[in-house]
Amino acid sequence: MDATAAKQRRGFKMSLANVKTLQELLSFLNNFDGDFQEAGIDTTSLPTFGGDEPESTLGIFSWDEKYLLVPASGNGFKLVAREIEEE
């Protein structure tokens, strides 16, 4: 990894640490111009923002109390509303 790539990797990790909400994470990821793997980011270990962990996290990258972060059609990510279970 050259010096520029190493600097970008550190900057990405520091910026990711500043993300405080699921909506900010969505924006951050969709505006990231690069390769997550090359930047040293494990998209399977992104921060979560409250709410119970879904029963299955297959295809779910993060969540909060109301939404799940999932892959969008094509590239990027999108938020989908959590299903609310009737009691």
C-alpha positions as CSV (number, residue, x, y, z in Angstrom):
1,M,0.0,0.0,0.0
2,D,1.5,3.3,-1.0
3,A,1.6,6.4,1.3
4,T,-1.5,8.0,-0.3
5,A,-3.6,4.8,0.1
6,A,-2.5,4.5,3.7
7,K,-3.5,8.1,4.4
8,Q,-6.9,7.6,2.8
9,R,-7.4,4.4,4.8
10,R,-6.7,6.2,8.1
11,G,-9.0,9.1,7.1
12,F,-11.8,6.7,6.2
13,K,-11.5,4.9,9.6
14,M,-11.5,8.2,11.5
15,S,-14.5,9.5,9.6
16,L,-16.4,6.2,10.2
17,A,-15.7,6.6,13.9
18,N,-17.4,10.0,13.8
19,V,-20.7,8.6,12.4
20,K,-23.4,8.9,15.0
21,T,-26.6,7.7,13.3
22,L,-27.7,5.1,10.8
23,Q,-28.6,7.8,8.4
24,E,-25.1,9.3,8.7
25,L,-23.6,5.8,8.1
26,L,-25.8,5.4,5.0
27,S,-24.7,8.7,3.6
28,F,-21.1,8.1,4.5
29,L,-21.0,4.7,2.8
30,N,-22.9,5.8,-0.3
31,N,-20.6,8.8,-0.8
32,F,-17.4,6.8,-0.2
33,D,-15.3,6.9,-3.4
34,G,-13.2,3.8,-3.2
35,D,-13.0,0.2,-2.4
36,F,-14.0,-0.8,1.2
37,Q,-11.7,-3.8,1.2
38,E,-8.7,-1.7,0.0
39,A,-9.5,0.9,2.7
40,G,-9.3,-1.9,5.3
41,I,-13.0,-1.6,6.2
42,D,-15.0,-4.8,7.1
43,T,-18.5,-4.0,6.1
44,T,-19.7,-7.0,8.1
45,S,-18.6,-5.2,11.3
46,L,-20.1,-1.7,10.9
47,P,-21.4,0.1,14.0
48,T,-25.1,-0.3,15.0
49,F,-27.3,2.3,16.5
50,G,-29.7,0.7,18.9
51,G,-32.7,-1.6,18.7
52,D,-32.5,-5.4,19.0
53,E,-30.2,-7.3,16.7
54,P,-32.3,-8.9,13.9
55,E,-32.9,-12.6,14.2
56,S,-30.9,-13.1,11.0
57,T,-28.3,-10.5,10.0
58,L,-27.8,-12.1,6.6
59,G,-27.8,-9.2,4.1
60,I,-28.1,-6.6,7.0
61,F,-25.0,-4.4,7.5
62,S,-26.3,-2.2,10.4
63,W,-29.5,-1.1,12.1
64,D,-31.2,1.2,14.5
65,E,-34.6,0.9,16.2
66,K,-36.6,1.7,13.1
67,Y,-34.5,0.8,10.0
68,L,-32.1,-1.8,8.6
69,L,-29.1,-1.0,6.3
70,V,-29.2,-3.4,3.4
71,P,-27.6,-3.5,-0.1
72,A,-29.4,-1.3,-2.7
73,S,-30.1,-2.6,-6.2
74,G,-26.9,-2.1,-8.1
75,N,-24.3,-0.3,-6.0
76,G,-24.5,1.2,-2.5
77,F,-26.9,0.8,0.4
78,K,-30.4,1.7,1.4
79,L,-32.5,1.8,4.5
80,V,-35.6,-0.4,4.9
81,A,-38.1,-0.1,7.7
82,R,-38.1,-2.8,10.3
83,E,-41.1,-5.0,10.3
84,I,-43.1,-4.3,13.5
85,E,-44.4,-7.5,15.1
86,E,-48.0,-7.3,16.4
87,E,-48.4,-8.5,20.0
